[in-house]
Amino acid sequence: MIYRTVGIFAHIDSGKTTLTERILFEAGKISAVGTIEDGNTESDQLQEEIERGISIRTTFHVVPWTTSFGTFEIQLIDTPGHIDFRNQVTDLLPAMETAIVILEAGTVVQSQARLVIEELRKANIPIVFFINKLDRFAEDYLDTLVSLEEILQIPPVLLFQKGKTGWEYFLENEGVFTKTTKEELLACDEESLLTFWREERESSDLPKRILQKGTGEGKLYPVYGGSAKTGEGVSELLDLVLWTNPKEIKPISNSPLFVLSRRTDPQIGRYAVVCPTISLPTERVIEILLSAEATKVVNKIETTIHREGKAKLSLSFLSAETLEEVVALTKGKLGIMRAKEGFQMEPGNPVVYIGGGSHGVSPNHPTSELSPFSVVLEPEISSEKDFWLCRLEELVWEDPGYHLELKADTGQMVLFGRGELHLEIGIRRISEKTEKKLSFSSINIAKLELFKKMSHKVALEHRAFEDQKSSGALIAVLEDTADFSKQIAFEVSLPEEVKHSIETSFMEACLHGFYGEEVCGLRLRVLSYEMPPGDLQTTLTLLKVAILAGVKECFPSNTYLVGPLTEIEVMVDANHLGVVLSDLSRRNAKVVSTYEAVAGKSHLKANASAENLLGFSGALRNMTKGIGISWERTAFTSEFYAVLKE
C-alpha cells in the first residue's frame, strides 16, 4: 500500500468541501453525496459549520484509490478557507506531500488562493490545480489561467480540453492532445524536449514522465478542470495527483512525530493527529522522545536513555481510520496520539518531551504576539468560573489560534482570537450544550499611539523643597523609530543606577499617552546629564518625576492613534453592489477597485480600520439575503495599520 497525504486548498466558497464529498463518494466511502446547503457533508459537522456553510476545522479522511499504476491510500485533508483559520493551513504544510488548489471558473484567482499558492511554493509542495464549477461557467476560465500565470511567473500547463462527448484529460487520453501541449510539458526539461523533437514518435512516454517528475520538483504546474458538484473530472484529478511525484517527508532529528492538528473526543479524550517521519515500533517512540540526545535518522535511530525511570512511561497510538491501537508506525501514515502529561503536541511542530506537569497545552504567548482582537468573559455565577475555564482550555487545545489570559487585577478571562468571526465562533462553541450563562464584552481591538516622524530636543529637570533639591539637568532627543518599538540610547557614560532609573521612567511614561493608549515608535537619546551633589535616592526620585512629566508633555501634539487595518474583498450580486458600497462608505472604507467577476457578480476590494468593519460580515448577509461573500485580512504592524485619530 502506498500512502499519500493530499491537502485541498482554496479561497472560501470555491468548492473544497464539495470536492472532498465527491471524492469520498467516488471512492465508495459514502453512499450519497452530502451538500453544504443541506448541512450533511462528512467534513462540516460542527453546528457552526452547518449553520454558516463554511469550514471551521481541518478534517481528515482516508480514501482508498486504485489506478493503473498502483493502489493508494489517500490521506485527504480538507482545510478551512477563511483567513481567520489560516493557522490550521500553515500547521499542515511540513507533512503535506501533494496539494490540490481549487480555482473558481469565471473569475481571477482570489486572495486566499493566492496566499496559499505562495505558501505551498515556499514549502516546496507539488501543486495540481483544479478549475471548478465548469458545469456553471462552461469554458469561461481564460481569466483564471491568465491570473494564475501572473502569480506563478511561469505558464501553467492546461491538460484538459473540450471533446465531442465531454471533457478530455491528458493522463487518461494523451493521444487526443496536440504536440504543442506535450511540448509545453517538456519545456521545463530542455534535454527531454530535444529528445522528443529528435524522436518524433507519437508513442513517446517522455511527456508523461516529465509530468510526473516536473510537478514533483515544482517546475511544472498542471491544470485540470471539471465540477466537484457533478463529479466531472474528479476521478481523473485523483489519478493525476497520484501520478505526480510527492514531496519527500524528511525525518526530524529530535522527534519521529510531527503534529498536524489537535482534537478532543468523548471516548478518546484529548489527542493529536500526527505524521510519523520514520517507520518504527511504537515502543521505540518513547525512547527517542525521552532520550537526552537523538542522532539524525539515516537507516535507523540510536538512542541512549539518560533519564532514570522515564523509560517506563508509555504512549498510546491509534489508527486514524479505525481508532484501534497500533503497535507500529509507518512513515507518512497518519495516526492518533493520545495526549500525555509531559509531552508537548503543538500543531505545526514535532512532538517533544518537556517534563512532568505539562499536558501538551501550548505555552503562554507574550502579549506582543497576540491577536489585536479579544473579548472579556465573565460567568454570570462566579462559582462556575472553573467550568468555563475548562471549556476555554478545550477550545485552545483544539485551535491554538485562540489564546486565553486571566487578568491579574480583576480575575476576568480574556480570550484572544484571529478575527471577529474567529472569536464569535469560539464563544458559540464553548456555549453550546449547556444551560450555564456566560456574559462577554463586545470585541476589543488593540490600539496604540504612534510617535510622529520628528526629532525633538528636550531639557528635563525637576526641583523640589523650594528649589533646594534638583533632579539634575538631563538633555535628550525624543525621536521616532521605524517600527512599533520603544528604545533608549545613551550617548554619555552614566552610573548603572542612573541609567536604570532613566530607562524605567521612560518606559512608564510611554504606558499612557494623550489618547490613553501605550505610546510606541519612539526613542529617547540621552545626550548629557549633570548629576547634582547630595543623596542619590532623592536625586533618582526627582529624575523620575522630571522624565515622566517632560516626556508626557510631548505627547499631546506629537502622537496619533492607530489600530489594525483590514483589507476586505466582497463578491456580491450586481444588483446588491450599490447598497454594499453605501455601507462601506458609512464605515469610512476606502474602495480600491470594483469589477465584474462573472456574469451578474461584482467583486470589490476595500480597506478600513478593523474597528469600523466590525459587524460587516453579518450586515453583508442581511443586505444580500445570504448571497454576498466577504474575505478579510487584518494586520497590525508598523507597515500595516490604520490611523484612527491625528
N, C-alpha and C positions, 0 to 999 in steps of 0.2 A: 504494500500500500504506500502510495506517495502522498504526503501531507502538504497542503499548500494554504498558507494564510493569505486571504484576499480581502482587502477593505473596499467598501463602497463609499465614495465621497462625492459631494455635490453642494451647490447652492441650495438654500432652503426651497422646498416645493418643486424640486426638479425631478423627483421620482425615485429617490434612494430606497425608501421603504417599499414602494410598489415593485421595484426591481427585485428586492430581496424576497418579497412574497411570491413573485413569479418564478424565481429560481427554485425556491422550496417546492413549489407545485411541480415544476418541470422535473425535479429530481425525485418526486414521489414522496416527499416528506410530509406534505399536507394534501388532503383530498379535494380542497376547494380554495380558490384564491380569495383572501380577505381584502377589504378595501379600507382606506383611511376614512372615507365618508361613513362607513358602517361601524367603524371602530372595532374591527375584528381581525386585525393583522397580527402576525406572530411577533413582530418587532415591537410595536407600540401597545404595551399592556398596562402601563400606569394610567390611572384615571385622568391625570392632567394631559397625557399624550392623546388619549382618546377624545377628550373634550376640545383640545386646541388643534388637533390634526397635525401636530409636529412631533418629531422625535426628541426626547429629553435625555434618554440614556443610550449608550452604546449597547448593542445586542450582539450575541454570538450564536452562530448556527453551524452545525456540522452537516455537510451536504456530500453524499457520495456521487461521483460522476465518472462515467466510463467513456473514453474516447478511443479512436483508432490507434492511438499511440500510448495508451496506458490507462490504468484505473487509479483514480484520485479520491482523496477525502479533502474536500474544500472546507476550510475553517473560515466561514463567511462572517464578516464584521460589518454591520450596518451602523454608520456613525451619524450623530446629530448634525444638522446643517446650520442651526442658528449660532451666531457668533458668541453668545453667552455661554455656550457649551463647548467652545473651541478646545479647551484643555483636554477634553476626552478624545479629541482627534490627535493632538500632538503627543499625548501619552502613548499612543499605539505605534507610532512610526518606527521605533527601533526594532519591533518584532514583525513588521509588515514585509511580506515577500513580493506582493504584486498589488497594484491599486487599479480599481475601475473608477474613472472620473466621469460622472454623468453630466452631459451638457444638454441644454434645452433647445430644441429646434425652434427656429423663428426668431431668435434673439442672439445678441452677442454673449460672450462668456461673462457670467455675472460675478459679482465681487467675491463671495465666499469661495466660489470655484477657482477664481484667480489666486486667492490666498492659499488654498490647499494645493494647487499645482506648484506654486513656488516652494512650499514646504516639502512636498513629495520629491521634487527635483533636488532640493538641498540634502535630503536624506538618501538620495540615490536609489529611490524605489521605482521600478519599472511601472509605466503608466499605460493603460489601454483606455482609450476614450470611447464613450458610447453616446451618440446623439439620440436623445429620447423624444418621444411624442411625435414621431413621424406619422402616426395614424391620424393626427390632427393637422399637422403642418406639411404633410407630403414631402416635397423636395425643397422646402424652404429652409436650407441650412447653410447657404453660402456665407451669410454674415457671421455665423458661428465659426466657420473654418477660417475666415479672414481674421477674426478676433483671436482665435487660438494661435494662429501663426505669429501674430504680433506678440503674444505672451511668450511663446516658446523660442522665438527668434530663428526658428527653422520651420520649413513646411511640414505639417503633419501629413501622413500618408492615408488617403481615403481608400479603404479596402472593401467597400460595398457599393453597389450600384443598382439602379432600377432595371429589372429584366422584363421579359414578356409576361411572365407569370407572377412577378413579385420581386422582392429584393434578393440580390445575389451577393454571396460573401466569398471572399478570396480563399480562405483556408479550405472551404468545402468544394469550391468550383473554380480553381485557379485558371483553368483553360479559357473561361469566358472573359477574362480581363486582358486588356491590351498590353503590348510590350512596354508602353510608357509607364503603366502602373508598376511593372516589375522593375523598370529602371529607377523609378522613384524609391523603391525599397532598397535597391542596391547602391543608391547614391551615398549611403553612409559608410560604404566599404569599397574604396576605389579599386582594389585588386580584384574583388569579386565582380564588379561592374565590367572591368576589362575582360575578365574570363568569360562572362556572359555574352559580351559582344563577339568574342572570338568563336565561341561555340555555336551561337545562332541556333540553339536547339529549343524547341517548344517544351520538351520534357525535362529541361534543366531544373534541378531541385534547389539551385542557388537562391532564388528569391525567398523560398520558404525557410531555408536555413538562416539567411540573413535576417528575416523577420523574427525568427526565434532568438538569434544572438544579439542583433542590434537593439531590440526592445529591452532585453535584459541589461544591456550596457548603457541604456539611457541615450543612445544615439538615434533612436527611431521611435516615433510616436504614432502607432496605428490607430485608425478611427473606424469603428463600426457604427451602425445606426439601426433603429427599429422602434419598437414600442414595448415598454415594460408592462403597460396595461393589457395589450392584446397578446403579448408573448413573441411578437415578430422580432427575430434576430437574437433572442435571449440565449437559446441553447448554443447558437453559433458564437455568441460573445464568450461564453464559458470555455468553449473549445479553444478560442483564440488566446484567452488569458492563460490557460493551462499549457498551450503550445510554447508561449514565450518563456524565456529563462527567468527564474525568480532571483531576487536579491538574496545573497547568502546571509543567513543569520550567524553572526560571529560569536564565539564563546566570550564570556566576560571573565576577567582574570580572578575576581574575588567572589563570584557567585554563579551558580549554574542556572539561576532562575531570574526571569525578567517579568515585572508586574505590568499587566495591561489595564486592569480595572479591578474595582472592589465592589462587593455586594454584601447584603445580609439576607439570609433565608431562614424561615421559621424552623426548618428541620436541621439545616447545616450550621446555622449561626453565621458569624462573620467569616468571609472568605475572600480570596483574591483569585482572579483569573491570571494564570502565569504561563509563560512560554519557556520551556527548557532550552537552554542554548547548547546542551550536550545530552547524549543518551547515557543514563546511569540508573542503578537501583535506587529506590527512594531512601534506603538506609544510608546511602553514601552522602545524600544531600546534607543531612545534619552534621556529618563530619566536616564537610567542606565549609559550611557556613560558620561552624564553631572554631575552625582552625585559626590559629593566630596568623598563619601565612599560607595562602593557596597559590601554587605555581600556575602559570598560564597553561591552558589546555593545548596540547599538541595531539598526542594519541590517547593520553589518559591524564588524570589529575592525581598528584601525590600530595597527601596532607599529613600533618602531624598534629595531634590534639595536645594542646598545652594547658587547656583549662580543665583542671581536675573535676570530675563529676559531671561536666556538661554533656559528655557523650551519651549519657543516659536519657537525655531529652529525646522526644520523638515528635515527628511532624506527620500530619495526615494529608494525603493526596487522593483526589477523586478524579474520575474520568469526567471531562466537561460535558460529555454526551449522556452517559448512563448514570452518573453520580455514584458509581461503585468505587470502592477502594482499589488503588493500583499499587503494585509493588515495584514498578519500574517506569521511568520517564523516558520518552522518546524525543530526540531533538526536533523541535519545531511543532510537536503535537501539543496543543493547548490543554491545560489541566486546571484543576481547582486545588488550591492550598488553603486549608483552614487556618484562620488567624491563631497565632500562638504568642503567648507572652514572651517578650524579649526579642521578637523578630519584627523588624520594620518592613512593611509592604507598601511602599509608596508608588502609585501609578506613574509609569514612565521611568522607573528606576529598578535596579536589581533588588532582590530580597537580601537584607543584611541582618546580621545578629548584632543587637545593641545592648544586650544585657537585660537583667531582670527588671520588672516594674513597668515595662512598656508593652502595650497591647497592639502595637503596629500602627497607632494613630500618628498622623503627621505631626512633626514638631511645630511649635508655635512660630508663626511668621512675624517678622518685625513689621511695625506699622507702616514703614515706608514701602513695603511690598504689597500691602493690602489694597483691595479694590477701592475706588472712591465712592462706591455705593454701599450703604449699610442701613440697617433698621435696628431700633432698640426694642427689645422684647421684655414683657413682664407678665407673669402669671396672674390671673385675677385673684387666685388664692395663694398666698405666699408659701404655704406648706407643700404646694405642688411644683415648686421650683425644680426639685430633683427629677421629677417626671419629665419636665420639659428639657432639662439639660441632657437627659438620656436620649430623648428624641433628636435633639440637635446634634449630639455626638454621632448618632447613627447617620444623620444626613451628611455630616462632614466626612464620615468614614466612606460613604458611597461616592461622594463628589468632593474631592479636596479643593475644588474651585470655591467652595464656601469656607469661611474661617469664623471661628467663634471666640469672642473675648468677653471677659467679665470685668465690668467697671469696678475698680478698687474702692472708689468712694461711695458708690450707690448700690453696688451688687447687681446692677442691671446687666442683662445679657445683650450683647451686641453681635448681630450676625452680618458679616460682610459677604457680598456676592459680586458676580461679574457684571451685573447689569440689572435693570428694572425687572425684566422678565425672569431672570435667574432667581432674584430674591422673592418675587411674587410666587413662583412655583415652589421654591423651598419652603415658604411659610404654609402654602396649601398642603404640601406633602406631610409636614410634621403635624398638621392639624387634622389630618384625615383619621377617621375611625376612632374618635374619642369625643366624649361629652365635656371634657375639661376645656376651660376657656383660656385663651392667651390673647393679651392685648399687645398691639405693636404700633410703633410710630409710623408716620409717613417716611418715605425713603429719604435718608440724609445723603447729601452729596458733598464730598470734601471740597473745601475752598482754601485758598492761600492768598496772602498778599505778596505780590512780586515787586521787588525794588526796581524803580525805573532806571533806564540807562543814564547814568550820571556819575560824577565824581565830586564829592562834597567834603571840603576840609572843615574839620571841627576842632575847637579848643574846649576841652571838658575839665571843669573844676567845680568843686562844691566846698563851701565854707560853712562852719557851724560854730556854736558857742561864741556868738558875737564876733565872728570873723577871726577868732583866736586859733581855730583849727582849720586846716585845709587838706583837701584830698591830694593836692599837688596838681600841677598843670600837665594834662595829657593832650598831646597834639596827634591827631589821626586823620585819615582819609576814609570816608564811607563811600564805597563804590559798588557798582553792580557786578555780578558774575554772569557767566554764560549759561548757567543752569539753575536748578532749584536749591542749590546748596547754601549753607551759611558758613563763612570762613573767617579766620582771623590770622593775620600775618604780622610778625614783629620785625621791624627793621632797626631795632635797637636792643641792646642786651639788658635784660632785667632779671631781678631775683625770681626764682620759681614761684614764690608765694604771690608776688605781684602779677605775674603772668597768669597764674591760675585764677586770681580774682578778676582780672580783666576778661578772661575767656568766659567764666561762668556768668558774669554780669551782662556781657554782650548777648549770650545765648538766652538769658532770662528776658532781656529787653525785647528779643525777637519773638517771644511766645505770643504776644498780643499786639497787633498793630492798630492802625486807625480804624479799620473795619471790624476789629475784634478777632481777626484770624492770625495764624502764625505767619511771620514775615520770612521770606526766603529770597534767594538770588542776590545776596549782598555779602560784602567783605569789609571787615574793619582792619585797616592797615595802620598799625601804630608806628608813628614816626619818631616821637620823643616823649619822655616822661621825666619831669623833675620831682623827685620824691622829697617831701618836706621832712624836717627832723621831727623826732618825737615818737610816740607809741605806734608801733607798726599796725596793731589791730584796729586802732582808731582810724589810722590812715586808710586801711583797706576798706573799712566800713564806709567812710566818706567817698572813697573812689568808686565803690559800687553805686552809691546814690548818684554820683556825677555821670557815670556811664549810662545808667538806666534813664535818667532824665534827659541827657543830651542826645542819646540815640533815638529815644521815643519822640523827641521834639522834631526829628527829621521826617517821621513817617507821614503825617497828615497830607503833605503836598508831594510826597515822593514815592508813594506806593499805589498800586492799583490791585483791585480784587480780581482773582482769576479762578476758574473752575474747569472741570473736564469738558472737552469738546466732543460732540457726537456727529459723525458723518452718517447720513441716512440715505437709503435708496428705497424707492417705492415703486412697485408695479401695480397699476391701477387701470380699471376700465376708463376709456377716453371720456365717457360721459360723467365720470366722477372726478376728473382731473381738476376742474375748477374749484370744487369745494375743498379738495386736499390742499391745493396751493393757497387757498384762503386761510386754512387752519395753520399752515406752516408760516404764513406771513404774520399771523397773530402771535406766533411763538418766536418772532424775530429771527426766523431761519433765513439763511442766505441760499437761494436756489442757484445751484451751479450749472445744471443742464436739464433739459427735458427733450425727449424724442419718442417717436412711435417705435416700440419694440417689435410688436407683431400686430396683425390686423385687429383694431379695436382695443389695443392695450398700449398704455403710455408708461414710460419709465422716466423717473426723475431722480436727481441727486441734489442733496442739500446738506447744509451743516448749521449747527446751532449749539448753544451751550446745553449740556446734558440736563441741566436744571429746567430749561424751557421745554425740553422734549419729553419730560415725564408724562406718562399717560397717553402718548401719541399712538402707540400700537392699538390700545383699546378704542381710542377715538376713531382710528382708521377703520377698524372693523365695523363700527357703527355707521360711519359715513358711507362705506361702500357695501353695506349689507353682507359683511363677511368675506367679500371677494378680494379686497386690497391686501397686498403683502408688503411688509416692510422689513428691512435689514439694517441694523445699526452697528456701528463700531465706535466705541467710546475709549478715549485715552486721556491721560492727564500727565504730560511730561513737559519739560522745558521747551520742547519743539512743537507740542500739540496741546493747545489749551484755548479756552475761551475767556475773553476779557468781560467781566461782569460789571465792574464799576471803575471809573477812572478817578 
